[in-house]
Amino acid sequence: MGVVGTNVPRKDGPAKVGGTAKYVDDLTFPGMLHGRTIRSTIPCGRLTSLHLDCDTTGFTVVTHRDIPGRNVVALIADDQPCLIEREVRHAGEAIALVAHEDKEKLLAANPVIQYERAEPVLDPRQSAHVHKHIRIEKGDVGKGFGRAELIVEGEYRTGHQEHVYIEPNGVIAVPEPHGGITVYGSLQCPFYVHKALTVLLGMPNEKVRVVQTEPGGGFGGKEEYPSMIAGHAALLALKAQRPVKIVYDRAEDMWATTKRHPSIVRHRTGVTKKGKIVAMEVDVLLDGGAYVTLSPVVLSRGCIHAAGAYRCPNVRIEGRAVFTNTNPNGAFRGFGAPQTEFAIEVHMDRIAEALGMDPARLREINALRPGDTTATGQLMGMDCSALMVLREAVKRSGYRRKQRAWQGTNRGIGLALFYHGSGFTGAGEVRLASKCSLATSERGVLILTASTEIGQGTRTMHAQIVADTLGIPFEQVDVAVPDTAVVPDSGPTVASRTCMVVGRILQRCAEELKERLGALPPAE
């Protein structure tokens, strides 16, 4: 019997339960300094002067002038500086860096900052700067509305959302004797950080090493942002020629880091009196904040899911992610889909109310079925189970019975139907060309991937897949620490891709290894 689908001891369990797991703030290096980021206190303007109102003896100070490479956080648009030069785009933006061996003295240093203030853009509806625009069309929306017997409109909003991972962002940068840099950190995507550091520091790939420490949660909040804090620690370490640790407290982490994109989603839907959706028009507006970061990808997935898990022959979706003078918004579980799925589900309840129809019945009529196509043209296969899942959920929850029983009380029962894809959309996974490898060891097999363990069981799940494929005991499969000097780039730990995509690559690796070696005997 295999181990996939069975309960096995987690690979990371003993160290975490026993208290021996090392998080970034547990680590120390000889001669290590503590680092701090000096941040803007206004959302919009120009920096005119900055100085520390204290004795700077023993301090290492870094500004944009000390950056040896390009002053960008390399990601999609490369528009965000690691340290601002003059223009301030949001409160909390990094201006300068300081380090000292005494953390109390470091925190007591008083920065005096002067600005030329400007009027900020805080309402995304007033923004003239578009980070990304997406348009999706299917069928003829005009003709569809012409056949509608009822048109229902609505606007739905969501706000910023904080990840609140247990462990705040933190890194340690260690300068190497050969002139390179090694960064240890709480992060989801070691190779994202690696790429960003090579650009910022102007170093070749082999001079930069990124090692994942045990991370205390991420939820997307440690996808792109660690490239920023890692860059800050690395700049200080290179200037001081000593290791530098930067670990945010909760207040700074909530102030400085990315959040879920606020959204304004407007729906206009045409239906027949029997509840069939014949036309759908959706306008999606996301507040991207001061820089692009991952807004194009978040907007893409949000728009892909904006029409919900429903069949409709005529759909038009317009999506924009726009600039505001607020913190850049970035990755968060669901990547834009929660905002648009929330909107369509509340809107479906409004349609049901307008028709005088049971909300569950309206969803049954319009749920995607095998052979249907989504708003983006994706063909639903025979395993499309939206209708079956919906009916079973209604049955098991006692939805209709509770609706009747609780009518007129302060109790209620809600219903939502949605779908979500795993992995990068379109040809994203093909372009990413993720890689994994397996190595034989004295114990058995060692898994080498860049997939990070952020609480979701990556190490255990990957070991189960490899053990079953090779036909060896689970205990004889070990998992390497994600270290860019050791493991191949298997892509980021995001988009629910770690099992489906990376797990499948590991299965193929194991199949190839088994073919090359024949029947693999248990390690002695």
matplotlib code that plots the C-alpha trace (Angstrom):
import matplotlib.pyplot as plt

x = [0.0, 1.3, 1.6, -0.2, -3.6, -2.6, -1.6, 2.2, 4.4, 5.2, 8.8, 8.9, 6.9, 9.5, 11.7, 8.7, 7.1, 10.4, 11.4, 14.6, 13.3, 15.3, 13.4, 15.3, 15.3, 16.8, 19.9, 23.0, 26.4, 29.7, 29.8, 26.2, 24.6, 20.9, 19.3, 16.5, 14.7, 14.0, 10.6, 8.6, 5.9, 3.8, 2.1, 3.1, 5.8, 9.6, 12.3, 14.4, 16.7, 17.4, 19.8, 20.0, 19.7, 22.2, 25.8, 26.3, 29.5, 29.2, 26.3, 26.3, 24.1, 23.0, 21.1, 20.3, 23.8, 25.3, 23.5, 26.0, 23.5, 20.1, 17.9, 14.8, 13.1, 13.1, 9.8, 7.4, 7.7, 10.9, 9.3, 9.7, 13.0, 14.7, 15.4, 13.7, 15.9, 13.5, 9.9, 7.8, 4.8, 3.4, 3.7, 6.2, 8.3, 12.0, 14.3, 17.5, 18.9, 20.9, 22.6, 24.2, 25.4, 23.2, 19.6, 18.4, 20.7, 19.5, 15.9, 16.6, 18.2, 15.9, 15.6, 14.8, 13.1, 11.9, 9.7, 7.9, 4.4, 2.0, -1.6, -2.0, -4.3, -6.0, -9.3, -8.7, -11.7, -9.8, -6.6, -5.4, -2.5, -3.3, -0.9, -2.7, -5.8, -7.5, -10.5, -12.3, -15.2, -17.3, -20.3, -22.3, -23.2, -25.4, -27.6, -27.6, -29.0, -31.6, -32.9, -33.0, -36.3, -34.7, -31.5, -29.9, -27.1, -24.9, -21.6, -19.5, -16.5, -13.7, -11.0, -7.4, -6.6, -3.6, -2.0, -1.2, 1.2, 2.5, 6.2, 6.8, 9.2, 12.8, 16.2, 19.9, 22.5, 26.0, 28.8, 31.1, 34.9, 34.7, 32.7, 29.3, 26.3, 24.2, 20.8, 18.8, 15.2, 11.5, 10.2, 8.1, 10.2, 14.0, 14.7, 12.5, 14.8, 17.9, 17.0, 16.2, 19.5, 21.6, 19.9, 20.1, 23.7, 25.0, 26.3, 26.4, 24.2, 26.9, 27.8, 24.3, 22.9, 19.4, 18.5, 15.1, 14.8, 11.7, 8.9, 6.1, 3.4, 3.1, -0.3, 1.3, 2.7, 6.2, 6.1, 7.4, 8.0, 11.1, 13.0, 12.7, 13.8, 16.5, 17.9, 18.0, 19.9, 22.3, 23.1, 23.9, 25.9, 28.0, 28.8, 29.5, 31.2, 29.4, 26.3, 23.1, 19.7, 16.5, 13.4, 10.2, 8.0, 4.3, 3.6, 6.3, 5.3, 1.7, 2.7, 5.3, 4.3, 1.9, -1.8, -4.7, -5.9, -9.0, -11.6, -14.7, -16.6, -19.7, -22.1, -24.8, -26.5, -29.4, -31.6, -34.8, -37.8, -36.9, -33.5, -31.3, -28.3, -28.1, -25.7, -23.1, -21.1, -18.5, -16.2, -13.3, -11.3, -8.3, -6.3, -2.7, -1.1, 2.1, 3.9, 3.0, 4.4, 2.2, -1.0, -1.0, -1.2, -3.7, -5.9, -5.7, -6.9, -9.5, -10.9, -10.7, -13.0, -15.2, -18.1, -18.1, -18.8, -21.7, -22.7, -23.4, -23.1, -22.4, -19.8, -17.7, -15.2, -13.2, -10.4, -8.0, -5.4, -4.6, -2.1, -2.8, -0.5, -0.9, 1.3, 1.8, -0.7, 0.5, 0.0, -2.6, -4.3, -6.6, -4.8, -7.7, -10.3, -11.7, -12.6, -14.4, -15.9, -17.3, -18.9, -20.6, -21.9, -23.5, -24.9, -26.4, -28.3, -29.6, -30.7, -32.5, -34.2, -35.3, -36.7, -38.4, -36.3, -34.5, -30.8, -29.8, -32.2, -30.7, -27.3, -28.5, -29.9, -26.7, -23.9, -21.2, -21.7, -19.5, -19.2, -19.7, -17.1, -16.1, -15.9, -12.3, -13.3, -12.0, -13.9, -15.3, -14.4, -16.5, -15.2, -16.8, -18.7, -20.1, -23.7, -23.1, -21.1, -23.8, -26.7, -24.8, -23.8, -27.4, -28.6, -25.9, -26.2, -30.0, -29.9, -33.6, -34.8, -32.7, -33.8, -37.4, -36.8, -34.7, -36.7, -37.4, -34.7, -31.1, -29.8, -29.1, -27.3, -25.4, -24.6, -21.8, -20.6, -17.2, -14.2, -10.5, -7.6, -4.3, -0.9, -0.2, -2.8, -2.5, 1.0, 2.5, 3.7, 5.2, 7.1, 8.2, 9.8, 10.1, 12.8, 13.3, 15.8, 16.4, 19.6, 20.4, 21.8, 22.9, 19.4, 17.6, 16.6, 17.0, 14.4, 15.8, 13.3, 12.9, 9.4, 9.1, 7.4, 5.2, 2.9, 1.0, 3.0, 5.2, 8.0, 5.7, 3.6, 6.6, 8.1, 4.9, 4.8, 8.4, 8.2, 5.2, 6.6, 9.9, 8.3, 10.4, 9.6, 8.5, 11.2, 13.9, 13.0, 14.6, 13.9, 16.7, 16.4, 15.6, 19.0, 19.6, 23.2, 22.0, 18.4, 17.1, 14.4, 11.1, 9.2, 7.6, 5.6, 2.3, -0.9, -1.6, 0.9, 3.2, 1.3, -0.2, 2.7, 5.9, 4.5, 4.0, 7.5, 8.8, 6.7, 8.3, 11.8, 11.1, 9.8, 13.0, 15.2, 13.5, 13.9, 17.6, 18.3, 15.9, 14.2, 15.7, 16.6, 15.9, 18.8, 20.6]
y = [0.0, 3.5, 6.5, 9.0, 9.5, 8.2, 9.9, 10.0, 12.0, 15.4, 15.8, 19.2, 18.0, 16.8, 20.0, 22.3, 20.4, 19.9, 23.5, 22.9, 24.4, 27.6, 30.7, 33.7, 35.5, 32.4, 32.7, 34.8, 35.2, 36.6, 40.4, 40.7, 44.1, 44.9, 46.8, 49.3, 51.0, 54.8, 55.3, 58.2, 59.6, 61.2, 59.6, 61.9, 64.5, 65.0, 64.3, 67.4, 66.4, 63.6, 63.3, 61.3, 63.5, 61.5, 60.6, 58.4, 56.7, 53.0, 53.3, 52.1, 54.3, 53.4, 55.5, 55.0, 56.3, 53.2, 50.8, 49.1, 47.8, 49.1, 50.8, 48.6, 45.7, 43.4, 41.7, 42.5, 46.2, 47.1, 50.4, 50.2, 51.5, 49.7, 53.1, 56.3, 59.0, 62.0, 61.1, 59.8, 57.7, 56.2, 56.5, 53.9, 54.0, 53.1, 56.2, 55.0, 52.1, 52.2, 49.4, 49.2, 46.3, 47.7, 47.3, 49.8, 52.5, 51.7, 52.1, 55.3, 57.0, 59.8, 60.5, 64.1, 64.1, 67.1, 67.0, 69.1, 67.8, 67.1, 66.1, 62.3, 60.2, 57.9, 56.9, 54.4, 55.8, 59.2, 57.6, 58.4, 56.0, 52.4, 49.7, 47.0, 46.8, 43.5, 42.9, 39.6, 39.1, 36.1, 36.2, 39.3, 41.2, 43.7, 41.0, 39.1, 42.1, 42.5, 39.0, 39.7, 40.0, 41.5, 43.4, 43.5, 45.9, 46.1, 47.4, 45.5, 46.6, 44.9, 46.7, 46.1, 42.8, 42.1, 38.6, 38.4, 35.6, 34.6, 35.5, 39.0, 39.4, 38.9, 38.2, 38.0, 39.0, 37.7, 39.1, 36.3, 36.5, 36.0, 39.2, 37.6, 37.7, 35.0, 35.8, 33.7, 34.6, 33.9, 33.7, 31.8, 32.2, 31.9, 32.4, 35.6, 37.0, 35.7, 37.4, 40.7, 40.7, 40.1, 43.1, 45.4, 44.4, 44.1, 40.6, 37.4, 34.6, 32.6, 35.4, 35.5, 32.7, 32.6, 30.1, 29.6, 29.5, 28.0, 30.5, 31.2, 31.5, 33.5, 33.4, 35.3, 38.1, 36.5, 36.1, 39.3, 41.5, 39.5, 40.8, 44.3, 43.5, 41.1, 44.0, 46.3, 43.8, 43.0, 46.6, 47.2, 44.0, 44.8, 48.4, 47.3, 44.0, 42.4, 40.2, 42.3, 41.1, 42.9, 41.6, 43.7, 44.1, 43.6, 47.4, 47.8, 44.7, 45.8, 49.4, 48.6, 45.4, 44.5, 43.8, 42.3, 44.6, 46.6, 46.2, 47.9, 45.4, 46.5, 43.9, 44.3, 41.0, 40.1, 37.1, 35.5, 35.2, 31.6, 32.6, 31.8, 34.2, 35.5, 38.4, 39.5, 42.8, 43.1, 46.0, 45.2, 48.0, 47.1, 49.5, 48.5, 51.1, 53.0, 50.4, 47.6, 44.7, 41.7, 43.6, 42.4, 38.8, 39.5, 41.4, 38.6, 35.9, 38.2, 38.8, 35.2, 34.3, 37.4, 35.7, 33.0, 29.3, 30.0, 29.4, 32.5, 32.8, 36.6, 38.1, 41.2, 41.8, 45.0, 45.0, 47.7, 47.8, 51.5, 53.6, 55.3, 56.8, 53.9, 50.9, 48.6, 45.7, 42.3, 38.5, 37.2, 33.8, 33.6, 36.3, 38.5, 35.8, 36.2, 39.9, 39.0, 35.8, 37.7, 40.2, 37.6, 35.6, 38.6, 39.6, 36.2, 36.6, 40.0, 38.4, 35.7, 38.3, 40.3, 37.1, 35.9, 32.7, 30.5, 31.4, 27.8, 27.2, 30.1, 28.7, 25.2, 26.6, 28.4, 26.2, 25.2, 21.7, 19.4, 20.8, 24.4, 27.1, 29.7, 33.4, 32.9, 30.1, 27.2, 24.0, 22.1, 18.5, 15.5, 15.9, 19.3, 18.8, 22.2, 21.1, 17.9, 19.7, 22.4, 20.0, 17.9, 20.9, 22.1, 18.6, 18.0, 21.4, 21.4, 24.7, 25.0, 23.6, 26.1, 28.9, 28.3, 27.7, 30.8, 33.3, 36.4, 35.7, 36.9, 33.6, 32.7, 30.4, 31.5, 29.8, 30.5, 28.5, 29.3, 27.7, 28.3, 27.2, 25.9, 27.0, 29.8, 30.6, 30.3, 29.2, 30.5, 27.1, 26.3, 29.6, 29.0, 25.7, 24.5, 22.0, 19.5, 16.8, 13.7, 12.4, 9.0, 9.0, 6.6, 6.7, 6.5, 9.5, 13.3, 15.7, 18.9, 21.6, 25.3, 24.7, 26.1, 24.7, 27.5, 25.2, 23.5, 20.2, 20.6, 18.4, 15.6, 15.6, 15.6, 12.8, 10.8, 11.2, 10.2, 7.3, 5.8, 6.2, 4.6, 2.0, 2.7, 3.5, 7.1, 7.3, 6.9, 10.0, 13.3, 16.8, 19.4, 22.9, 25.3, 26.9, 28.5, 27.2, 23.7, 23.2, 23.8, 26.5, 24.7, 28.0, 30.0, 28.5, 30.2, 29.7, 26.3, 24.8, 23.0, 19.7, 19.7, 21.1, 20.5, 17.2, 16.0, 17.0, 15.0, 12.0, 12.1, 12.4, 9.4, 7.4, 8.2, 7.4, 4.1, 3.3, 4.1, 2.2, -0.6, -1.9, 0.3, -1.7, -0.2, 1.6, -0.3]
z = [0.0, -0.9, 1.4, -0.8, 0.8, 4.2, 7.4, 7.8, 10.2, 8.7, 7.6, 9.4, 12.4, 14.9, 14.6, 15.0, 17.9, 19.6, 19.3, 17.3, 14.0, 13.2, 12.1, 10.8, 14.2, 15.8, 13.7, 14.5, 12.9, 14.4, 14.2, 13.2, 13.0, 13.3, 10.3, 10.1, 7.3, 7.4, 5.8, 4.4, 6.6, 3.8, 0.8, -2.0, -2.5, -3.0, -0.5, 0.2, 3.0, 5.5, 8.4, 11.7, 14.8, 16.9, 17.1, 14.1, 15.4, 14.8, 12.4, 8.8, 6.6, 3.1, 0.6, -3.1, -3.9, -2.4, -4.8, -7.0, -9.6, -10.7, -8.1, -8.8, -7.1, -10.2, -10.8, -13.7, -14.5, -12.6, -11.6, -7.9, -6.4, -3.6, -2.0, -3.3, -4.8, -4.7, -5.4, -2.6, -3.8, -0.6, 3.2, 4.5, 1.4, 2.0, 2.0, 3.6, 5.7, 9.0, 10.9, 14.3, 16.6, 19.4, 18.5, 21.2, 19.8, 16.3, 17.2, 19.2, 16.2, 15.2, 11.4, 10.5, 7.1, 5.1, 2.0, -0.6, -0.2, -3.0, -3.3, -3.2, -5.3, -2.8, -4.6, -7.4, -9.3, -9.6, -10.9, -14.4, -14.3, -15.3, -14.3, -16.4, -18.6, -19.5, -21.8, -22.2, -24.7, -25.6, -27.9, -28.6, -25.4, -27.1, -28.6, -25.4, -23.5, -26.2, -25.4, -21.6, -19.8, -16.7, -16.2, -12.8, -11.9, -8.8, -7.4, -4.9, -3.0, -1.0, 1.0, 1.9, 3.7, 5.8, 5.6, 9.4, 9.1, 12.5, 11.7, 10.3, 7.4, 8.2, 6.6, 7.4, 4.7, 5.0, 2.9, 1.5, 1.2, -2.5, -2.9, -3.0, -0.7, 1.0, 2.3, 4.8, 5.0, 5.6, 2.0, -0.5, -3.6, -3.3, -7.0, -7.1, -4.4, -6.1, -9.4, -7.6, -5.8, -8.9, -10.5, -7.4, -6.6, -10.1, -9.4, -11.5, -10.5, -8.9, -6.5, -5.0, -2.8, -1.1, 1.6, 3.0, 6.8, 8.4, 7.5, 9.9, 7.3, 4.1, 2.3, -0.6, 1.6, 1.3, -2.4, -3.8, -0.7, 0.5, -2.5, -0.9, 2.6, 1.3, -0.9, 2.1, 4.3, 1.5, 0.8, 4.5, 4.7, 1.7, 3.0, 6.5, 5.4, 8.3, 8.6, 8.9, 10.3, 9.6, 11.2, 11.2, 14.2, 13.7, 13.3, 10.6, 8.8, 8.6, 7.6, 4.9, 3.1, 0.4, 1.0, -0.9, -3.7, -2.8, -5.5, -7.0, -9.2, -11.2, -12.6, -15.3, -16.0, -18.3, -17.5, -18.6, -16.3, -15.8, -14.5, -17.4, -17.7, -21.3, -21.0, -18.5, -18.3, -15.6, -14.8, -12.4, -10.8, -8.6, -6.5, -7.4, -5.1, -5.9, -8.0, -10.4, -8.3, -9.2, -10.2, -13.8, -12.6, -9.9, -12.3, -14.9, -12.5, -11.1, -14.6, -15.5, -12.6, -12.8, -14.5, -11.9, -12.4, -14.6, -18.3, -20.3, -24.1, -24.0, -21.7, -21.6, -18.8, -18.5, -15.9, -14.7, -12.0, -11.3, -9.4, -6.1, -3.5, -1.1, -0.4, -3.4, -3.3, -4.2, -3.8, -1.5, -1.5, -4.5, -6.5, -7.4, -7.7, -4.1, -5.0, -8.2, -6.9, -3.9, -6.3, -8.6, -5.7, -4.0, -7.4, -8.0, -4.7, -6.0, -9.2, -7.4, -5.2, -8.3, -9.9, -6.6, -7.1, -4.6, -4.8, -5.0, -7.9, -9.8, -9.4, -10.5, -13.7, -14.6, -13.2, -15.7, -17.1, -19.2, -22.7, -21.6, -22.2, -19.6, -20.3, -21.5, -23.8, -21.7, -22.5, -19.5, -19.6, -18.5, -15.0, -14.5, -11.3, -10.4, -10.5, -8.6, -5.9, -5.6, -5.2, -2.7, -0.7, -0.6, 0.5, 3.2, 4.7, 5.0, 3.1, 2.2, 5.6, 7.5, 5.2, 6.1, 9.8, 10.2, 8.2, 10.2, 12.7, 13.2, 11.9, 8.3, 5.9, 2.9, -0.4, -2.8, -5.9, -7.3, -9.1, -9.0, -11.1, -9.8, -11.3, -13.6, -16.2, -20.0, -21.0, -17.8, -16.6, -20.0, -20.0, -16.4, -17.4, -13.8, -12.9, -10.1, -9.4, -7.3, -5.9, -4.4, -0.9, 1.8, 3.2, -0.1, -2.1, -1.7, -3.2, -4.6, -5.4, -4.7, -3.3, 0.2, 3.3, 4.6, 6.7, 3.8, 4.0, 1.0, 2.2, 3.4, 0.2, -2.1, -0.2, -0.4, -4.2, -4.6, -2.2, -3.9, -7.4, -6.5, -4.3, -1.3, 2.4, 3.1, 5.8, 3.1, 1.3, 2.5, 1.3, 0.8, 2.2, -0.6, -1.4, -4.7, -4.7, -4.4, -5.8, -9.3, -10.0, -9.6, -9.7, -6.9, -4.1, -5.1, -7.0, -5.4, -7.8, -5.4, -5.5, -8.9, -10.9, -8.9, -7.5, -11.1, -12.1, -9.2, -10.1, -13.6, -12.0, -9.9, -12.9, -14.8, -11.9, -11.4, -15.1, -15.0, -11.8, -12.2, -9.0, -6.3, -3.2, 0.2, 1.7, 4.4]

ax = plt.figure().add_subplot(projection="3d")
ax.plot(x, y, z, "-o")
ax.set_aspect("equal")
plt.show()
